[in-house]
Amino acid sequence: MNHPLDLPLRPFSVLRRFLYGEAAGGILLIFAAALAMMLANSEWADLYFAFTHFETGPVLTDKLGPMTVHLWVNDGLMAIFFLLVGLEIKRELIDGRLATWNQRRLPVLAAVAGMAAPALFYILIAGGDPLLVKGWAIPAATDIAFAMGVLALLGSRAPTSLKLFLVTVAIVDDMGAVAIIALFYTAEINMVALVVAGLIFALMYVINRGGVRHLAPYLILAALLWYAVLLSGVHATIAGVLAAFTIPIRATPGAPDSTESPLHRLEHALHPASSYFIVPLFGFVNAGVSFSGMQFSDLLAPLPLGIAAGLFLGKQAGIFAAVWIAVKSGFAQRLRGATWVQVYGVAMLCGIGFTMSLFIGGLAFSNPQRIEDAKIGVLTGSLLSALAGFLILRFAPQHPLHAEVEAETSGEIETDGDVADIVEKKAPRPD
């Protein structure tokens, strides 16, 4: 029996399609963000800002005010993005690259260090002002789509093991970002709405345990859950992650892409919309910063400087140090077919915090000027990380066994080989 969200899934090369899909979406995101910045600093600036702040819907709560295009994108469409994030996290934990401790330890260690170090840099620079402390998490996130878009520009020069490492670190990073948003960026709570949200989530869990495999009931309840969470004061995007955790999955080790698995069907259905519409639209709506009247000294103000330093310096320091220590101590094996210079280049690319960093910046501050300053810090840190990471990977010498490992890895991906095997299955090779 065909399901409404069934898509023609090939039984091989799933991982390769995922990598290419993220890369293409990342390139589109780059163009959308660049277009927004050009419009915001052109004769069409008034039209651009009128569009992003256009009131489209009812006043849902006194705190939210009227629904604007900006609010629908950030609180509405981004809930779908977070639903996809939740689906990817659940799939990876149950049936993917994070299913075992051996697979988790290196990316988890790298991601944790890559979130802690940027937060520390931010606190050291901007933490002296109590009004700015709430921005500590802004530089802690990595934008997988943007980073994969940069890697796509490098073609075959970027080893596949680095791409897999980047994807896995970003997934763990997303887990941390979701937890941070839920714990530290929750507004005043409406307990009635929160209780209703809890009941809806409980019902979704019950029907999961009851063996319901059709997606329609989950999607209807997910929409109701989003509305209840929106009214509760907890950020509405958390509803997407919660809903994802209730979607049934059918584990298929060795070929994790079953058409009989509701989670896989929904993930495949949402991925194009998220990569090619939602995330680029988010970038377009949020990246428009006017540089009119801005001077270089403005970049050295504590808020933008703290964010930029966290992304550009903190990310590379935390991730590279974690990987180097893990490998040298024997805690994890090194990435096959990649030199230490290339590992450093990917650690640099992890400083691209665009989507999630802009998102957290909008949650951390209510003052419009601070939000704009946060955007400047995010754009500066992300741009520096992207350019430096690209140049390092573009001109870094290839590993002596690069061609051999890439040919072998390509075959493993085409047959959906275990990613941990691709990264770690053989003993470390000489530099």
Residue pairs with C-beta under 8 A, 6 or more apart in sequence:
3 214
3 215
3 259
3 262
3 265
4 215
4 216
5 215
5 265
5 266
5 268
5 269
6 259
6 265
7 259
7 265
7 268
7 269
9 257
9 259
9 264
9 268
10 17
11 255
11 257
11 416
12 255
12 414
12 415
12 416
13 413
13 414
13 416
14 255
14 256
14 257
14 416
15 164
15 413
15 416
15 419
16 413
16 414
18 167
18 271
19 148
19 163
19 167
20 152
21 271
21 272
21 275
22 144
22 145
22 148
22 149
22 167
22 275
23 148
23 149
23 151
23 152
24 149
24 152
24 275
24 276
25 145
25 148
25 149
25 274
25 275
25 276
25 279
25 280
26 143
26 144
26 145
26 146
26 147
26 148
26 149
26 150
26 152
27 149
27 152
27 153
28 149
28 275
28 276
28 280
29 143
29 145
29 146
29 149
29 279
29 280
29 283
29 354
29 355
30 146
30 149
31 280
32 280
32 281
32 283
32 284
32 287
33 283
33 284
33 287
33 354
33 379
35 284
36 48
36 283
36 284
36 285
36 286
36 287
36 288
37 287
37 288
37 289
37 379
39 45
39 47
39 48
39 288
40 48
40 49
40 288
40 289
40 290
41 290
41 291
41 292
45 290
48 288
49 288
51 69
52 68
52 69
52 70
52 285
52 288
53 68
53 69
53 70
54 68
54 69
55 66
55 67
55 68
56 67
56 68
56 69
56 72
57 66
57 67
57 72
58 66
58 67
59 65
59 66
59 67
60 67
60 230
60 231
61 190
61 230
61 231
63 187
63 188
63 233
64 71
64 75
64 230
69 285
70 285
70 286
73 278
73 281
73 282
73 285
73 286
74 282
74 285
74 286
74 359
74 362
75 230
75 235
75 236
75 237
76 226
76 236
77 278
77 281
77 282
78 237
78 240
78 278
78 282
78 359
79 226
79 236
79 237
79 239
79 240
80 240
80 270
80 273
80 274
80 278
81 237
81 240
81 274
81 278
81 279
81 282
82 178
82 237
82 238
82 239
82 240
82 241
82 244
83 222
83 240
83 241
83 243
83 244
83 270
84 240
84 244
84 267
84 270
84 271
84 274
85 174
85 178
85 240
85 241
85 244
86 178
86 240
86 241
86 242
86 243
86 244
86 245
87 244
87 247
87 263
87 266
87 267
87 270
88 171
88 174
88 267
89 171
89 174
89 175
89 241
89 244
90 244
90 245
90 247
90 249
90 263
91 249
91 256
91 263
91 264
91 267
92 98
92 99
92 168
92 171
93 99
94 249
94 251
95 249
95 251
95 252
95 253
95 256
96 256
96 419
97 103
97 107
97 164
97 167
97 168
97 171
97 419
97 420
98 104
98 107
98 108
98 168
98 171
98 172
100 420
102 420
102 424
103 168
103 419
103 420
104 172
105 326
105 331
105 332
106 165
106 323
106 326
106 331
106 332
106 423
107 165
107 168
107 169
107 171
107 172
108 172
109 322
109 323
109 326
109 331
109 332
110 165
110 169
110 172
110 318
110 319
110 322
110 323
110 326
111 169
111 170
111 172
111 173
111 176
111 319
112 172
112 176
112 322
113 318
113 319
113 321
113 322
114 140
114 142
114 169
114 173
114 314
114 315
114 318
114 319
114 322
114 347
114 350
115 140
115 141
115 173
115 176
115 318
116 140
116 318
117 310
117 314
117 315
117 317
117 318
117 319
117 321
118 139
118 140
118 310
118 311
118 314
118 315
118 318
118 351
118 353
119 136
119 137
119 139
119 140
119 310
119 314
120 314
121 139
121 306
121 309
121 310
121 313
121 314
122 135
122 136
122 138
122 139
122 306
122 307
122 309
122 310
122 314
123 133
123 136
123 306
124 306
125 302
125 305
125 306
125 309
126 132
126 133
126 135
126 302
126 303
126 305
126 306
126 307
127 133
127 136
127 306
128 302
129 302
131 370
132 302
132 303
132 306
132 370
134 184
134 364
134 365
135 303
135 306
135 307
135 361
135 364
135 365
135 370
135 374
137 177
137 180
137 184
137 185
137 360
137 364
138 307
138 310
138 353
138 357
138 360
138 361
138 364
138 374
138 377
138 378
139 306
139 307
139 308
139 309
139 310
139 311
139 314
139 315
139 353
139 357
139 377
139 378
139 381
140 173
140 176
140 177
140 180
140 310
140 353
140 357
140 360
141 173
141 174
141 176
141 177
141 353
141 355
141 356
141 357
141 360
142 169
142 170
142 173
142 315
142 350
142 351
142 352
142 353
142 356
143 170
143 352
143 353
143 354
143 355
143 356
143 357
143 382
144 166
144 167
144 170
144 171
144 174
145 275
145 279
145 355
146 352
146 354
146 355
146 382
146 386
147 166
147 170
147 349
147 350
147 352
147 386
147 389
148 163
148 166
148 167
150 349
150 352
150 386
150 389
150 390
151 158
151 162
151 163
151 166
151 349
151 393
153 390
154 390
154 393
154 394
156 406
157 393
157 394
157 398
158 342
158 393
159 335
159 336
159 337
159 338
159 342
159 399
159 402
159 405
159 406
160 337
160 405
160 406
160 409
160 410
160 413
160 422
161 335
161 336
161 337
161 338
161 405
161 409
161 422
161 423
162 335
162 338
162 342
162 343
162 345
162 346
164 419
164 422
164 423
165 335
165 346
165 423
166 346
166 349
166 350
168 419
169 319
169 350
170 350
173 350
173 356
174 356
177 356
177 360
178 238
178 241
180 360
181 235
181 237
181 238
181 360
181 363
182 234
182 235
182 238
185 235
185 360
185 363
185 364
186 233
186 234
186 235
187 233
187 234
187 235
188 233
189 232
189 233
189 234
190 231
190 232
190 233
191 232
193 228
193 229
193 231
193 232
193 233
194 228
194 229
194 232
194 233
194 234
196 228
196 232
197 225
197 228
197 229
197 232
197 234
197 239
200 221
200 224
200 225
200 228
201 225
201 242
201 243
201 246
203 221
204 218
204 221
204 222
204 225
204 243
204 246
205 246
207 217
207 218
207 221
207 246
208 246
208 247
208 248
212 218
212 248
213 248
213 262
214 262
215 247
215 262
215 265
215 266
218 243
218 246
218 247
218 262
221 243
222 239
222 240
222 243
225 239
225 242
225 243
226 236
226 239
226 240
226 243
228 239
229 235
229 236
229 238
229 239
229 242
230 236
230 239
235 363
237 359
244 263
247 262
247 263
247 266
248 261
248 262
248 263
249 261
249 262
249 263
249 264
250 258
250 260
250 261
250 262
250 263
250 264
251 261
252 258
252 261
254 416
254 417
254 418
255 416
256 264
256 416
257 264
257 416
258 264
259 265
279 355
282 355
282 358
282 359
283 354
283 355
283 358
286 358
286 359
286 362
286 375
287 354
287 358
287 375
287 379
289 372
289 375
289 376
289 379
290 372
294 376
298 304
298 376
299 305
299 308
299 376
299 380
301 373
303 370
303 373
303 374
303 377
304 373
304 374
304 376
304 377
304 380
305 377
306 377
307 357
307 361
307 374
307 377
307 378
307 380
307 381
308 377
308 378
308 380
308 381
308 384
309 381
310 381
311 351
311 352
311 353
311 357
311 377
311 378
311 381
311 382
311 384
311 385
312 351
312 380
312 381
312 384
312 385
312 388
314 351
315 347
315 348
315 350
315 351
315 353
315 385
316 344
316 347
316 348
316 350
316 351
316 385
319 347
319 350
320 343
320 344
320 347
323 332
323 343
323 347
324 340
324 343
325 331
326 332
327 333
327 334
327 428
332 424
333 423
333 424
333 427
333 428
334 343
334 428
335 343
335 423
336 405
336 409
336 422
336 423
336 424
336 426
336 428
336 429
337 399
337 401
337 402
337 404
337 405
337 406
337 409
337 429
338 399
339 396
339 397
339 398
339 399
339 431
340 431
341 392
341 396
341 397
342 392
342 393
342 396
342 399
344 392
345 389
345 392
345 393
345 396
346 389
346 393
348 385
348 388
348 389
348 392
349 385
349 386
349 389
349 390
349 393
350 385
351 381
351 382
351 384
351 385
351 389
352 382
352 385
352 386
352 389
353 378
353 381
353 382
353 385
354 378
354 379
354 382
357 378
357 381
357 382
358 374
358 375
358 378
361 371
361 374
361 375
361 378
362 371
362 374
364 374
365 371
365 374
399 405
399 429
399 431
400 430
401 429
409 422
411 417
412 421
412 422
413 422
418 425
